[in-house]
Amino acid sequence: MSGRLRRVDALVEDDTLPSPRVRQQLRIAAGLTQAEVANAVGVQRVAVARWEAGLTQPHRGNRLTYAHLLRRLAEKYPGAAVEETPDEE
């Protein structure tokens, strides 16, 4: 399976998250602050900052909610969900 298809699958799995960089890009594309995302998910703003920095991952319940939010944002802002990858041969 190509890298592109894996990335698409990752966006539609219930609890699979895109890369931290894409998480941030989706939030910014939607014009949301980390505090607004945190409020929607039910966590502290610092948790969202750490998730976007790749320092930590959300726990199962928060992960499902956060993944759902990111999937919805990716649907609304598909251009923001593009990861930079090396050219595939």
Gaussian input, Z-matrix of N, CA and C with variables (Angstrom, degrees):
# hf/3-21g

backbone

0 1
 N
 C     1     B1
 C     2     B2     1     A1
 N     3     B3     2     A2     1     D1
 C     4     B4     3     A3     2     D2
 C     5     B5     4     A4     3     D3
 N     6     B6     5     A5     4     D4
 C     7     B7     6     A6     5     D5
 C     8     B8     7     A7     6     D6
 N     9     B9     8     A8     7     D7
 C    10    B10     9     A9     8     D8
 C    11    B11    10    A10     9     D9
 N    12    B12    11    A11    10    D10
 C    13    B13    12    A12    11    D11
 C    14    B14    13    A13    12    D12
 N    15    B15    14    A14    13    D13
 C    16    B16    15    A15    14    D14
 C    17    B17    16    A16    15    D15
 N    18    B18    17    A17    16    D16
 C    19    B19    18    A18    17    D17
 C    20    B20    19    A19    18    D18
 N    21    B21    20    A20    19    D19
 C    22    B22    21    A21    20    D20
 C    23    B23    22    A22    21    D21
 N    24    B24    23    A23    22    D22
 C    25    B25    24    A24    23    D23
 C    26    B26    25    A25    24    D24
 N    27    B27    26    A26    25    D25
 C    28    B28    27    A27    26    D26
 C    29    B29    28    A28    27    D27
 N    30    B30    29    A29    28    D28
 C    31    B31    30    A30    29    D29
 C    32    B32    31    A31    30    D30
 N    33    B33    32    A32    31    D31
 C    34    B34    33    A33    32    D32
 C    35    B35    34    A34    33    D33
 N    36    B36    35    A35    34    D34
 C    37    B37    36    A36    35    D35
 C    38    B38    37    A37    36    D36
 N    39    B39    38    A38    37    D37
 C    40    B40    39    A39    38    D38
 C    41    B41    40    A40    39    D39
 N    42    B42    41    A41    40    D40
 C    43    B43    42    A42    41    D41
 C    44    B44    43    A43    42    D42
 N    45    B45    44    A44    43    D43
 C    46    B46    45    A45    44    D44
 C    47    B47    46    A46    45    D45
 N    48    B48    47    A47    46    D46
 C    49    B49    48    A48    47    D47
 C    50    B50    49    A49    48    D48
 N    51    B51    50    A50    49    D49
 C    52    B52    51    A51    50    D50
 C    53    B53    52    A52    51    D51
 N    54    B54    53    A53    52    D52
 C    55    B55    54    A54    53    D53
 C    56    B56    55    A55    54    D54
 N    57    B57    56    A56    55    D55
 C    58    B58    57    A57    56    D56
 C    59    B59    58    A58    57    D57
 N    60    B60    59    A59    58    D58
 C    61    B61    60    A60    59    D59
 C    62    B62    61    A61    60    D60
 N    63    B63    62    A62    61    D61
 C    64    B64    63    A63    62    D62
 C    65    B65    64    A64    63    D63
 N    66    B66    65    A65    64    D64
 C    67    B67    66    A66    65    D65
 C    68    B68    67    A67    66    D66
 N    69    B69    68    A68    67    D67
 C    70    B70    69    A69    68    D68
 C    71    B71    70    A70    69    D69
 N    72    B72    71    A71    70    D70
 C    73    B73    72    A72    71    D71
 C    74    B74    73    A73    72    D72
 N    75    B75    74    A74    73    D73
 C    76    B76    75    A75    74    D74
 C    77    B77    76    A76    75    D75
 N    78    B78    77    A77    76    D76
 C    79    B79    78    A78    77    D77
 C    80    B80    79    A79    78    D78
 N    81    B81    80    A80    79    D79
 C    82    B82    81    A81    80    D80
 C    83    B83    82    A82    81    D81
 N    84    B84    83    A83    82    D82
 C    85    B85    84    A84    83    D83
 C    86    B86    85    A85    84    D84
 N    87    B87    86    A86    85    D85
 C    88    B88    87    A87    86    D86
 C    89    B89    88    A88    87    D87
 N    90    B90    89    A89    88    D88
 C    91    B91    90    A90    89    D89
 C    92    B92    91    A91    90    D90
 N    93    B93    92    A92    91    D91
 C    94    B94    93    A93    92    D92
 C    95    B95    94    A94    93    D93
 N    96    B96    95    A95    94    D94
 C    97    B97    96    A96    95    D95
 C    98    B98    97    A97    96    D96
 N    99    B99    98    A98    97    D97
 C   100   B100    99    A99    98    D98
 C   101   B101   100   A100    99    D99
 N   102   B102   101   A101   100   D100
 C   103   B103   102   A102   101   D101
 C   104   B104   103   A103   102   D102
 N   105   B105   104   A104   103   D103
 C   106   B106   105   A105   104   D104
 C   107   B107   106   A106   105   D105
 N   108   B108   107   A107   106   D106
 C   109   B109   108   A108   107   D107
 C   110   B110   109   A109   108   D108
 N   111   B111   110   A110   109   D109
 C   112   B112   111   A111   110   D110
 C   113   B113   112   A112   111   D111
 N   114   B114   113   A113   112   D112
 C   115   B115   114   A114   113   D113
 C   116   B116   115   A115   114   D114
 N   117   B117   116   A116   115   D115
 C   118   B118   117   A117   116   D116
 C   119   B119   118   A118   117   D117
 N   120   B120   119   A119   118   D118
 C   121   B121   120   A120   119   D119
 C   122   B122   121   A121   120   D120
 N   123   B123   122   A122   121   D121
 C   124   B124   123   A123   122   D122
 C   125   B125   124   A124   123   D123
 N   126   B126   125   A125   124   D124
 C   127   B127   126   A126   125   D125
 C   128   B128   127   A127   126   D126
 N   129   B129   128   A128   127   D127
 C   130   B130   129   A129   128   D128
 C   131   B131   130   A130   129   D129
 N   132   B132   131   A131   130   D130
 C   133   B133   132   A132   131   D131
 C   134   B134   133   A133   132   D132
 N   135   B135   134   A134   133   D133
 C   136   B136   135   A135   134   D134
 C   137   B137   136   A136   135   D135
 N   138   B138   137   A137   136   D136
 C   139   B139   138   A138   137   D137
 C   140   B140   139   A139   138   D138
 N   141   B141   140   A140   139   D139
 C   142   B142   141   A141   140   D140
 C   143   B143   142   A142   141   D141
 N   144   B144   143   A143   142   D142
 C   145   B145   144   A144   143   D143
 C   146   B146   145   A145   144   D144
 N   147   B147   146   A146   145   D145
 C   148   B148   147   A147   146   D146
 C   149   B149   148   A148   147   D147
 N   150   B150   149   A149   148   D148
 C   151   B151   150   A150   149   D149
 C   152   B152   151   A151   150   D150
 N   153   B153   152   A152   151   D151
 C   154   B154   153   A153   152   D152
 C   155   B155   154   A154   153   D153
 N   156   B156   155   A155   154   D154
 C   157   B157   156   A156   155   D155
 C   158   B158   157   A157   156   D156
 N   159   B159   158   A158   157   D157
 C   160   B160   159   A159   158   D158
 C   161   B161   160   A160   159   D159
 N   162   B162   161   A161   160   D160
 C   163   B163   162   A162   161   D161
 C   164   B164   163   A163   162   D162
 N   165   B165   164   A164   163   D163
 C   166   B166   165   A165   164   D164
 C   167   B167   166   A166   165   D165
 N   168   B168   167   A167   166   D166
 C   169   B169   168   A168   167   D167
 C   170   B170   169   A169   168   D168
 N   171   B171   170   A170   169   D169
 C   172   B172   171   A171   170   D170
 C   173   B173   172   A172   171   D171
 N   174   B174   173   A173   172   D172
 C   175   B175   174   A174   173   D173
 C   176   B176   175   A175   174   D174
 N   177   B177   176   A176   175   D175
 C   178   B178   177   A177   176   D176
 C   179   B179   178   A178   177   D177
 N   180   B180   179   A179   178   D178
 C   181   B181   180   A180   179   D179
 C   182   B182   181   A181   180   D180
 N   183   B183   182   A182   181   D181
 C   184   B184   183   A183   182   D182
 C   185   B185   184   A184   183   D183
 N   186   B186   185   A185   184   D184
 C   187   B187   186   A186   185   D185
 C   188   B188   187   A187   186   D186
 N   189   B189   188   A188   187   D187
 C   190   B190   189   A189   188   D188
 C   191   B191   190   A190   189   D189
 N   192   B192   191   A191   190   D190
 C   193   B193   192   A192   191   D191
 C   194   B194   193   A193   192   D192
 N   195   B195   194   A194   193   D193
 C   196   B196   195   A195   194   D194
 C   197   B197   196   A196   195   D195
 N   198   B198   197   A197   196   D196
 C   199   B199   198   A198   197   D197
 C   200   B200   199   A199   198   D198
 N   201   B201   200   A200   199   D199
 C   202   B202   201   A201   200   D200
 C   203   B203   202   A202   201   D201
 N   204   B204   203   A203   202   D202
 C   205   B205   204   A204   203   D203
 C   206   B206   205   A205   204   D204
 N   207   B207   206   A206   205   D205
 C   208   B208   207   A207   206   D206
 C   209   B209   208   A208   207   D207
 N   210   B210   209   A209   208   D208
 C   211   B211   210   A210   209   D209
 C   212   B212   211   A211   210   D210
 N   213   B213   212   A212   211   D211
 C   214   B214   213   A213   212   D212
 C   215   B215   214   A214   213   D213
 N   216   B216   215   A215   214   D214
 C   217   B217   216   A216   215   D215
 C   218   B218   217   A217   216   D216
 N   219   B219   218   A218   217   D217
 C   220   B220   219   A219   218   D218
 C   221   B221   220   A220   219   D219
 N   222   B222   221   A221   220   D220
 C   223   B223   222   A222   221   D221
 C   224   B224   223   A223   222   D222
 N   225   B225   224   A224   223   D223
 C   226   B226   225   A225   224   D224
 C   227   B227   226   A226   225   D225
 N   228   B228   227   A227   226   D226
 C   229   B229   228   A228   227   D227
 C   230   B230   229   A229   228   D228
 N   231   B231   230   A230   229   D229
 C   232   B232   231   A231   230   D230
 C   233   B233   232   A232   231   D231
 N   234   B234   233   A233   232   D232
 C   235   B235   234   A234   233   D233
 C   236   B236   235   A235   234   D234
 N   237   B237   236   A236   235   D235
 C   238   B238   237   A237   236   D236
 C   239   B239   238   A238   237   D237
 N   240   B240   239   A239   238   D238
 C   241   B241   240   A240   239   D239
 C   242   B242   241   A241   240   D240
 N   243   B243   242   A242   241   D241
 C   244   B244   243   A243   242   D242
 C   245   B245   244   A244   243   D243
 N   246   B246   245   A245   244   D244
 C   247   B247   246   A246   245   D245
 C   248   B248   247   A247   246   D246
 N   249   B249   248   A248   247   D247
 C   250   B250   249   A249   248   D248
 C   251   B251   250   A250   249   D249
 N   252   B252   251   A251   250   D250
 C   253   B253   252   A252   251   D251
 C   254   B254   253   A253   252   D252
 N   255   B255   254   A254   253   D253
 C   256   B256   255   A255   254   D254
 C   257   B257   256   A256   255   D255
 N   258   B258   257   A257   256   D256
 C   259   B259   258   A258   257   D257
 C   260   B260   259   A259   258   D258
 N   261   B261   260   A260   259   D259
 C   262   B262   261   A261   260   D260
 C   263   B263   262   A262   261   D261
 N   264   B264   263   A263   262   D262
 C   265   B265   264   A264   263   D263
 C   266   B266   265   A265   264   D264

   B1=1.4568
   B2=1.5236
   B3=1.3198
   B4=1.4576
   B5=1.5201
   B6=1.3196
   B7=1.4556
   B8=1.5167
   B9=1.3147
   B10=1.4660
   B11=1.5226
   B12=1.3238
   B13=1.4654
   B14=1.5185
   B15=1.3162
   B16=1.4697
   B17=1.5206
   B18=1.3320
   B19=1.4648
   B20=1.5158
   B21=1.3359
   B22=1.4664
   B23=1.5245
   B24=1.3289
   B25=1.4647
   B26=1.5242
   B27=1.3169
   B28=1.4601
   B29=1.5233
   B30=1.3188
   B31=1.4628
   B32=1.5259
   B33=1.3198
   B34=1.4542
   B35=1.5305
   B36=1.3115
   B37=1.4596
   B38=1.5224
   B39=1.3312
   B40=1.4620
   B41=1.5163
   B42=1.3273
   B43=1.4681
   B44=1.5225
   B45=1.3183
   B46=1.4554
   B47=1.5199
   B48=1.3140
   B49=1.4614
   B50=1.5223
   B51=1.3294
   B52=1.4637
   B53=1.5265
   B54=1.2996
   B55=1.4628
   B56=1.5273
   B57=1.3248
   B58=1.4645
   B59=1.5314
   B60=1.3168
   B61=1.4641
   B62=1.5252
   B63=1.3249
   B64=1.4619
   B65=1.5246
   B66=1.3137
   B67=1.4708
   B68=1.5258
   B69=1.3309
   B70=1.4600
   B71=1.5305
   B72=1.3307
   B73=1.4621
   B74=1.5273
   B75=1.3270
   B76=1.4655
   B77=1.5256
   B78=1.3177
   B79=1.4725
   B80=1.5256
   B81=1.3167
   B82=1.4613
   B83=1.5305
   B84=1.3399
   B85=1.4702
   B86=1.5218
   B87=1.3292
   B88=1.4656
   B89=1.5226
   B90=1.3293
   B91=1.4599
   B92=1.5147
   B93=1.3344
   B94=1.4616
   B95=1.5190
   B96=1.2982
   B97=1.4605
   B98=1.5293
   B99=1.3157
   B100=1.4623
   B101=1.5230
   B102=1.3102
   B103=1.4645
   B104=1.5319
   B105=1.3193
   B106=1.4626
   B107=1.5301
   B108=1.3218
   B109=1.4682
   B110=1.5263
   B111=1.3178
   B112=1.4666
   B113=1.5237
   B114=1.3120
   B115=1.4542
   B116=1.5344
   B117=1.3297
   B118=1.4630
   B119=1.5267
   B120=1.3212
   B121=1.4664
   B122=1.5290
   B123=1.3375
   B124=1.4628
   B125=1.5137
   B126=1.3373
   B127=1.4647
   B128=1.5254
   B129=1.3145
   B130=1.4677
   B131=1.5284
   B132=1.3179
   B133=1.4657
   B134=1.5209
   B135=1.3238
   B136=1.4542
   B137=1.5323
   B138=1.3321
   B139=1.4734
   B140=1.5255
   B141=1.3314
   B142=1.4613
   B143=1.5266
   B144=1.3173
   B145=1.4676
   B146=1.5286
   B147=1.3122
   B148=1.4739
   B149=1.5285
   B150=1.3340
   B151=1.4618
   B152=1.5239
   B153=1.3344
   B154=1.4586
   B155=1.5261
   B156=1.3099
   B157=1.4653
   B158=1.5254
   B159=1.3259
   B160=1.4561
   B161=1.5199
   B162=1.3293
   B163=1.4611
   B164=1.5202
   B165=1.3205
   B166=1.4662
   B167=1.5213
   B168=1.3163
   B169=1.4632
   B170=1.5302
   B171=1.3243
   B172=1.4581
   B173=1.5260
   B174=1.3324
   B175=1.4611
   B176=1.5233
   B177=1.2967
   B178=1.4728
   B179=1.5359
   B180=1.3112
   B181=1.4645
   B182=1.5158
   B183=1.3084
   B184=1.4680
   B185=1.5246
   B186=1.3180
   B187=1.4729
   B188=1.5294
   B189=1.3215
   B190=1.4662
   B191=1.5235
   B192=1.3201
   B193=1.4644
   B194=1.5296
   B195=1.3241
   B196=1.4685
   B197=1.5277
   B198=1.3200
   B199=1.4690
   B200=1.5288
   B201=1.3299
   B202=1.4652
   B203=1.5315
   B204=1.3066
   B205=1.4633
   B206=1.5275
   B207=1.3214
   B208=1.4632
   B209=1.5310
   B210=1.3213
   B211=1.4720
   B212=1.5257
   B213=1.3258
   B214=1.4711
   B215=1.5277
   B216=1.3316
   B217=1.4650
   B218=1.5233
   B219=1.3410
   B220=1.4606
   B221=1.5304
   B222=1.3307
   B223=1.4656
   B224=1.5188
   B225=1.3149
   B226=1.4633
   B227=1.5345
   B228=1.3305
   B229=1.4659
   B230=1.5311
   B231=1.3384
   B232=1.4687
   B233=1.5265
   B234=1.3012
   B235=1.4608
   B236=1.5147
   B237=1.3249
   B238=1.4630
   B239=1.5187
   B240=1.3253
   B241=1.4642
   B242=1.5217
   B243=1.3142
   B244=1.4578
   B245=1.5181
   B246=1.3169
   B247=1.4633
   B248=1.5110
   B249=1.3061
   B250=1.4585
   B251=1.5117
   B252=1.3304
   B253=1.4581
   B254=1.5095
   B255=1.3257
   B256=1.4583
   B257=1.5230
   B258=1.3200
   B259=1.4612
   B260=1.5151
   B261=1.3281
   B262=1.4554
   B263=1.5069
   B264=1.3124
   B265=1.4696
   B266=1.4900
   A1=108.02
   A2=115.96
   A3=119.95
   A4=111.05
   A5=115.20
   A6=120.94
   A7=112.05
   A8=117.02
   A9=120.42
   A10=110.97
   A11=117.01
   A12=119.41
   A13=110.96
   A14=117.69
   A15=120.53
   A16=110.71
   A17=116.92
   A18=119.72
   A19=111.04
   A20=117.27
   A21=120.59
   A22=109.32
   A23=117.07
   A24=120.19
   A25=111.09
   A26=116.62
   A27=120.72
   A28=111.41
   A29=116.96
   A30=119.82
   A31=112.72
   A32=117.86
   A33=119.26
   A34=113.84
   A35=118.46
   A36=120.39
   A37=108.48
   A38=116.18
   A39=120.78
   A40=114.26
   A41=117.32
   A42=118.05
   A43=113.36
   A44=117.13
   A45=120.02
   A46=108.90
   A47=115.14
   A48=120.38
   A49=110.36
   A50=117.03
   A51=119.65
   A52=109.41
   A53=116.08
   A54=120.34
   A55=110.31
   A56=116.88
   A57=119.51
   A58=113.02
   A59=117.32
   A60=121.28
   A61=110.79
   A62=117.17
   A63=121.12
   A64=110.32
   A65=117.53
   A66=120.75
   A67=109.51
   A68=114.71
   A69=119.96
   A70=110.90
   A71=117.24
   A72=120.83
   A73=111.24
   A74=116.97
   A75=120.20
   A76=110.87
   A77=116.19
   A78=120.21
   A79=110.52
   A80=116.09
   A81=120.75
   A82=110.77
   A83=117.33
   A84=120.79
   A85=110.93
   A86=116.05
   A87=120.63
   A88=112.36
   A89=117.45
   A90=120.57
   A91=112.93
   A92=116.19
   A93=120.74
   A94=111.30
   A95=116.35
   A96=121.38
   A97=108.58
   A98=115.53
   A99=119.28
   A100=109.92
   A101=117.14
   A102=120.92
   A103=111.11
   A104=117.36
   A105=120.38
   A106=111.32
   A107=116.41
   A108=120.41
   A109=109.21
   A110=116.18
   A111=120.50
   A112=110.70
   A113=117.26
   A114=121.59
   A115=110.74
   A116=116.89
   A117=120.91
   A118=111.73
   A119=116.47
   A120=121.18
   A121=111.26
   A122=116.06
   A123=120.62
   A124=113.69
   A125=115.48
   A126=121.02
   A127=109.52
   A128=116.48
   A129=122.08
   A130=109.79
   A131=117.21
   A132=121.47
   A133=111.95
   A134=117.33
   A135=120.45
   A136=111.20
   A137=117.38
   A138=120.30
   A139=110.09
   A140=116.71
   A141=120.72
   A142=109.83
   A143=117.30
   A144=120.93
   A145=110.20
   A146=117.04
   A147=120.55
   A148=111.67
   A149=117.01
   A150=119.92
   A151=110.18
   A152=116.72
   A153=120.81
   A154=112.18
   A155=116.84
   A156=120.92
   A157=111.65
   A158=116.78
   A159=120.54
   A160=113.65
   A161=116.61
   A162=120.47
   A163=112.47
   A164=116.50
   A165=121.85
   A166=108.91
   A167=115.36
   A168=122.58
   A169=107.90
   A170=117.26
   A171=119.00
   A172=111.59
   A173=115.97
   A174=121.58
   A175=108.83
   A176=117.83
   A177=124.14
   A178=114.20
   A179=119.06
   A180=120.45
   A181=112.48
   A182=115.98
   A183=120.54
   A184=110.56
   A185=115.94
   A186=121.07
   A187=109.97
   A188=117.78
   A189=120.77
   A190=111.20
   A191=116.30
   A192=120.75
   A193=110.65
   A194=116.21
   A195=121.17
   A196=110.35
   A197=117.41
   A198=121.18
   A199=110.21
   A200=116.86
   A201=120.70
   A202=110.39
   A203=116.52
   A204=120.91
   A205=110.41
   A206=117.19
   A207=120.67
   A208=111.58
   A209=117.82
   A210=120.41
   A211=110.63
   A212=116.13
   A213=119.86
   A214=110.85
   A215=116.67
   A216=119.92
   A217=110.84
   A218=117.22
   A219=120.97
   A220=110.78
   A221=116.82
   A222=120.63
   A223=110.57
   A224=115.66
   A225=121.03
   A226=111.98
   A227=116.37
   A228=122.00
   A229=109.59
   A230=117.89
   A231=120.37
   A232=114.04
   A233=117.83
   A234=120.17
   A235=113.33
   A236=117.45
   A237=121.06
   A238=112.12
   A239=117.21
   A240=121.04
   A241=112.41
   A242=117.35
   A243=120.78
   A244=109.47
   A245=114.85
   A246=119.91
   A247=108.77
   A248=115.98
   A249=120.37
   A250=107.86
   A251=115.86
   A252=120.31
   A253=108.31
   A254=116.48
   A255=118.45
   A256=109.44
   A257=116.75
   A258=120.53
   A259=109.53
   A260=115.03
   A261=120.34
   A262=108.94
   A263=116.02
   A264=119.45
   A265=110.65
   D1=136.29
   D2=-178.13
   D3=-71.23
   D4=162.30
   D5=177.82
   D6=-59.97
   D7=-36.62
   D8=179.51
   D9=-64.33
   D10=-44.46
   D11=-179.50
   D12=-65.69
   D13=-37.28
   D14=176.38
   D15=-62.76
   D16=-40.02
   D17=179.72
   D18=-67.24
   D19=-37.43
   D20=176.87
   D21=-64.91
   D22=-46.90
   D23=178.33
   D24=-57.55
   D25=-39.92
   D26=-178.75
   D27=-62.78
   D28=-31.85
   D29=-179.77
   D30=-75.18
   D31=-21.17
   D32=-176.97
   D33=-104.67
   D34=-10.07
   D35=175.26
   D36=-67.97
   D37=146.49
   D38=-175.55
   D39=-57.27
   D40=-40.62
   D41=-174.70
   D42=-125.14
   D43=16.17
   D44=177.20
   D45=-86.84
   D46=133.86
   D47=-178.40
   D48=-108.27
   D49=145.52
   D50=172.06
   D51=-70.72
   D52=175.43
   D53=-179.96
   D54=-60.46
   D55=156.70
   D56=177.56
   D57=-53.79
   D58=-38.68
   D59=-179.67
   D60=-62.07
   D61=-43.50
   D62=-179.78
   D63=-68.93
   D64=-36.09
   D65=176.71
   D66=-55.84
   D67=-47.90
   D68=-179.50
   D69=-65.39
   D70=-42.90
   D71=-179.28
   D72=-61.24
   D73=-40.43
   D74=179.03
   D75=-64.74
   D76=-43.04
   D77=179.38
   D78=-61.77
   D79=-46.43
   D80=-178.77
   D81=-65.56
   D82=-41.11
   D83=178.74
   D84=-58.87
   D85=-34.31
   D86=179.80
   D87=-82.01
   D88=-6.69
   D89=-179.00
   D90=73.26
   D91=26.57
   D92=-179.12
   D93=-98.78
   D94=147.69
   D95=173.46
   D96=-89.19
   D97=164.56
   D98=174.98
   D99=-61.74
   D100=-35.90
   D101=179.40
   D102=-64.52
   D103=-39.29
   D104=178.95
   D105=-66.25
   D106=-41.50
   D107=177.20
   D108=-64.46
   D109=-44.85
   D110=179.95
   D111=-59.09
   D112=-43.65
   D113=179.40
   D114=-62.01
   D115=-41.77
   D116=-179.95
   D117=-66.18
   D118=-37.52
   D119=-178.14
   D120=-82.02
   D121=-28.33
   D122=-179.40
   D123=94.45
   D124=35.28
   D125=179.21
   D126=-131.63
   D127=176.91
   D128=174.98
   D129=-77.73
   D130=153.07
   D131=178.54
   D132=-56.57
   D133=-37.24
   D134=-177.98
   D135=-62.13
   D136=-29.44
   D137=177.45
   D138=-63.84
   D139=-45.01
   D140=178.92
   D141=-63.71
   D142=-41.06
   D143=178.34
   D144=-59.91
   D145=-42.34
   D146=179.65
   D147=-69.18
   D148=-37.10
   D149=177.39
   D150=-64.35
   D151=-42.39
   D152=-179.39
   D153=-70.52
   D154=-25.71
   D155=178.01
   D156=-86.38
   D157=-8.03
   D158=-179.09
   D159=76.96
   D160=16.51
   D161=-178.58
   D162=-81.79
   D163=-32.87
   D164=178.85
   D165=-141.00
   D166=169.13
   D167=175.83
   D168=-122.26
   D169=148.04
   D170=178.23
   D171=-67.88
   D172=149.52
   D173=174.33
   D174=-70.50
   D175=165.25
   D176=-171.17
   D177=-47.06
   D178=-54.92
   D179=-177.90
   D180=-62.93
   D181=-45.66
   D182=177.90
   D183=-68.00
   D184=-34.18
   D185=-179.32
   D186=-62.39
   D187=-43.60
   D188=179.48
   D189=-63.11
   D190=-43.54
   D191=179.87
   D192=-66.34
   D193=-45.69
   D194=-179.47
   D195=-64.63
   D196=-43.01
   D197=178.68
   D198=-61.84
   D199=-39.81
   D200=178.08
   D201=-62.51
   D202=-46.06
   D203=178.02
   D204=-59.13
   D205=-46.54
   D206=-178.42
   D207=-64.89
   D208=-38.51
   D209=176.81
   D210=-61.75
   D211=-43.74
   D212=179.28
   D213=-63.97
   D214=-41.14
   D215=177.85
   D216=-65.49
   D217=-37.89
   D218=179.45
   D219=-65.52
   D220=-34.79
   D221=176.15
   D222=-65.87
   D223=-40.80
   D224=-176.44
   D225=-78.58
   D226=-33.26
   D227=-177.41
   D228=-128.46
   D229=68.08
   D230=-174.38
   D231=-60.38
   D232=-30.58
   D233=179.56
   D234=-67.32
   D235=-22.71
   D236=-179.38
   D237=-80.61
   D238=-14.39
   D239=-175.45
   D240=-94.50
   D241=21.67
   D242=-177.81
   D243=-95.56
   D244=124.96
   D245=177.08
   D246=-94.97
   D247=142.91
   D248=174.64
   D249=-79.76
   D250=122.85
   D251=176.83
   D252=-132.19
   D253=155.42
   D254=176.48
   D255=-63.43
   D256=154.17
   D257=177.92
   D258=-58.46
   D259=132.43
   D260=178.92
   D261=-87.41
   D262=137.40
   D263=-179.61
   D264=-97.08

